[in-house]
Amino acid sequence: MSSQDVHTLGIVMNGVTGRMGLNQHLRRSIQAIISQGGINCPSGTIMPKPILVGRNAAKVEAISNECGGLPWTTDLDAALSDPAYSIYFDAQTTDRRAACVGKAILAGKHIFCEKPVADTLSAALDLYRHAEGAGVKHGVVQDKLWLPGMLKLKILRDSGFFGTILSVRGEFGYWVFEGDRIPAQRPSWNYRKEQGGGIIFDMLCHWRYLLDDLFGNVKAVSCIGATHIPQRWDEWGKPYSATADDSAYATFQLENGIIAHFNSSWCVRVRRDDLLTIQVDGTQGSAVAGLRHCWIQPYGATPRPVWNPDIDNPLDFYQGWQKMPEQMPFENAFKRQWELFLLHVIANEPFPWTLLAGAKGVQLAEKGIESWQKRAWVAIDPLDGVSR
């Protein structure tokens, strides 16, 4: 095989009319890869060739025109039956995902999809088993692992900066407007349980892979959710009842004794460095990472506060932190995982973020809801030995 060979990979992209599917996956990932001339691999160049799928013909056609006339269709079955397309990607709402991914597996397509991969653990595991049985390659979007801030935490961890890690504290969220006076920044289905909405299912899937990959496997969860705002207004200005949780407060026990706590809320006003911040405290140092930047405080630079509420505190606690320098360029997190998956398909390079990893996220979300219902700690059973 010539080193100049071009491997054209047809991708059925379903759900590109949504915010994430359009912005992160099509514009900033697949179109960006095409614009850069593809992906280099040992046997040549990988070039994605997408076909856009959606239920609204006018929307899909407009997106196609924006992207230079990409092929498009509203007929998913026809796209799946076309041998020119070997990969199926799904960024639809959660309630539609499992059925369409299952169809794509039956059609022999490799699978790359958003999370949650399904609305129940049993459905997620069924997809994994079917994909393994069909011999197709599969992956789940776990984008936050490639955010610059998270990569910097990984560098610190691998260098031993923290010493023994004691705890992890995550703060995620922002104020999502109700939609009556100011338009909401998130689609209304996010707040309807019957359409797969809810912040526990959305965010605990993220926290599972972040914790497992960066700090240690999750062994137990204690979680409470809330629907703080019971009424919102949809995209057409009509009021509706919010049936899904809009906030979650969860504590996790990891296998190595680390305690992690994450507050996730669409009903919080931000007074921190970023929409997501993660603080890691260890015996030799601490770090606080946002989406892109990271600040560190080693043991030797740690101040010695003394509790005295009767006077203004003489310490400026922000001064003792040093911002990590930008030592390397960082790409869009979604694009980077797309590149790794396409390399996995063509060059068989390792890709551990499979449908089983996606099922682990669904498992943690389910257990978080169970914990909320029981008002109790709930154990997380290992899935690595699940039967294929």
Secondary structure, 3 states (H helix, E strand, C coil): CCCCCEEEEEEEEECCCCHHHHHHHHHHHHHHHHHCCCEEECCEEEEEEEEEECCCHHHHHHHHHHCCCCCEECCHHHHHHCCCCCEEEECCCHHHHHHHHHHHHHCCCEEEECCCCCCCHHHHHHHHHHHHHHCCCEEECCHHHHCHHHHHHHHHHHHCCCCCEEEEEEEEECECCCCCCCCCCCCHHHHCHHHCCCHHHHHHHHHHHHHHHHCCCEEEEEEEEECCCCEEECCCCCEEECCCCCEEEEEEEECCCCEEEEEEECECCCCCCCCEEEEEEECCEEEEECCCCEEEEEHHHCCCCCCCCCCCCCCCCCCCCEECCCCCCCCCHHHHHHHHHHHHHHHCCCCCCCHHHHHHHHHHHHHHHHHHHHCCCEECCCCCCCCC
